[in-house]
Amino acid sequence: MVEKDYRVIDFAGIHARPASLLVQVANQYNCDLDIMFNNRKANLKSIIGVMSLSIPLNSVIKISATGSDEKEAINALSDVILQQELGV
């Protein structure tokens, strides 16, 4: 398992557009991917799951990956989060 924490810096939090980007990237990998916020967990491959967390600005989130391509998935998701200025 690979895990990485981020602090959300997007003023609107993880809203529909960035959630959609994260889900699109997550679905390119075979490993299980989860996003955790406020002691709740959602499947990062599900837009409904990600949106249900209602992640606001300055939240700390954790992304975890378990499976054969877990490192590649975490690296790709990190790239999206940093490039889209969603988190640090």
N, C-alpha and C positions, 0 to 999 in steps of 0.2 A: 504494500500500500504506500502511496505517495500522497502527502498532504501539503497544502500551501495556504497561508493566511494572507488576506488583503484587507486594507481599509478603503471603503468606498469613498471616492472623491468627486464623483459625478453629482452635480447639484440636485438632480432629480432622483438620485439613487439608481437602483437596478430596475428601470422601467421597461416598457415593451421592446423598444429598439435594441438596447444592449442585451436584454434577456434573449431576444431572438438570435442575435449574433453568437452568444455563448452556446445556445442550444444547437445551432447549425454546426459549430466547430465540434462540440461534444459528440454529435452524431456521426462524425467521421472516424471515430475510434471504437474498437471492440470492447474496451474495458468498461467497468461500471464506474460511473461518475456521479458524485453527489455534491451538492452545495449545502452548507450548513450556516444558519443564522439564528441567533437567539434561542439556542437549544432545540431548534427544529431543523429537519433535514428534508431535502427534496432531490429527486432525480434530475440531474443537470441535462438530461436528454429530453426533458418534458417542459415545454413552455408554460403549461398550466402549473406545474410544480414550482418552477422558478418564480413565476409571478405571484403565487400564493404566499410566498415568504414576505412580500412587501418590504423589500430591503431599502432603507432610507440612507441619505448622506451620512457619512462618518461611522457607518456600521462596520464591524469587523466580521468578515465572512471567511469560511474555510471551504476549500475545494479539495475533495479527495478522489483518488483514482485507484482502482484495484483491477489488475488484469495484465495481460501480456504486453499491451502498449501504453501502460500507465504513465511512464515518464514522458513519452512523446505527447500524450494528451495534455498533461499538466503544462508542458512547455508551450504548446499551441494556445491553450487557454490563457496562460500568463501573457503571451504576446498580444492577444486580443485585449485583455484587461488593460495592459499598459499603453498600447497603441491608441485605443479608443478613450483613454484617460478616464477609465471607470474606477480604477483603484491603484493603490501603491502597496 
